[in-house]
Amino acid sequence: MKLGIIGLPNVGKSTLFNAITKAGAEAANYPFCTIEPNVGIVTVPDTRVTKLHEIYNSKKTTYAVIEFCDIAGLVKGASKGEGLGNQFLGHIREVEAIVHVVRCFEDDNIIHVSGRIDPAEDIDVINTELILSDMEILERRIAKAKSSMKGGNKDQLHNCQLMESIYEWLSEGRNARSMSFSEEDGEFIKGLGLLSSKPVIYVANVSEDDAADPDANPYVQKVKAISDAEGSQTIAICAGLESEIAELDDDEKILFLEELGISESGLDKLVKASYSLLDLISFLTAGEDECRAWTIRKGTKAPQAAGKIHTDFERGFIRAETIAYDKFIEAGGSIPAAREKGWLRSEGKEYVMQDGDIVNFLFNV
């Protein structure tokens, strides 16, 4: 699952990416420092996996992961090719969701492309470029649909009308993701690959002074007002501070956060929110060899979840022995004790997996 980190130049995208992945992507004080997108794999914090490891003393512990892609800064006119815009917009097209970094700090030593700090204007520049790019795509698709409608294809007529309604919506400066569609139409629209239809998290990049209480920052409030209006989410992070935290071991990290008066790092919040944004959940497997979180989409049924482990598990699925993580812990971390209490369930092919299910799949091939 890949998320693209986007924003104007010099807002802290690469600094944030470095903190997330510790990948050492170049972060410099000039536009277009990032040309080709840097990619990093990030583990999703999950105390359940850690606890299972402690119970089973497992040889291996594997957390769920998300892929982050650091995309170069967009500028006004990107949809018309300004600042290598077409190339960068193409990179955004390849990700499933967007992390939009917005500058919410003052610093005379770091150049802002427009010469002043205005989060609302910065967000509008990026959104406008995504919308313009989508309108260009729709123009071509509508023209193609109309040319193929001469045979009276009703599906083509419906799709053409749908695209025209989206085009009209976009022409008013609104993102495609803020439109409502039926499930069937939603699948068609997903196939269009519209940039402004991708789900988004806004990251308000604040100064170190504002890290402990970012809500007091008026720039952050501007970003939140915009994200709330479109049903998105805002997370305030000091990217520079998170880079420092990323270099610490777990114990040092806890002490450092306590000194700052912060309960959880901004990065942990971002990664968890990104996981949720993509409509993902984790089911768990546990034993002496390995304790592991497996990533599936909400609504996945047991056989398909089993297939994440091995295709044979899905092909020969019999049933899933399942217990909710909380019930397992309540039973003292003991499967026999959980079975005695009636908390260990036997689920069939129609069972929809729940987040935190601890599962043992039975199969026969």
Secondary structure by P-SEA (a helix, b strand, c coil): cbbbbbccccccaaaaaaaaccccccccccccccccbbbbbbbcccaaaaaaaaaccccbbbbbbbbbbbcccccccccccccaaaaaaaaaaaccccbbbbbcccccccccccccccaaaaaaaaaaaaaaaaaaaaaaaaaaaaaacccccaaaaaaaaaaaaaaaaaaaccccccccccaaaaaaaaaaccccccbbbbbbcccccccccccccaaaaaaaaaaaaacbbbbbbaaaaaaaaaaccaaaaaaaaaaacccccaaaaaaaaaaaaabbbbbbbbcccccbbbbbcccccaaaaaaaacaaaaaaccccccccaaaaaaacccaaaaaaaccbbbbccccccccccbbbbbbcc
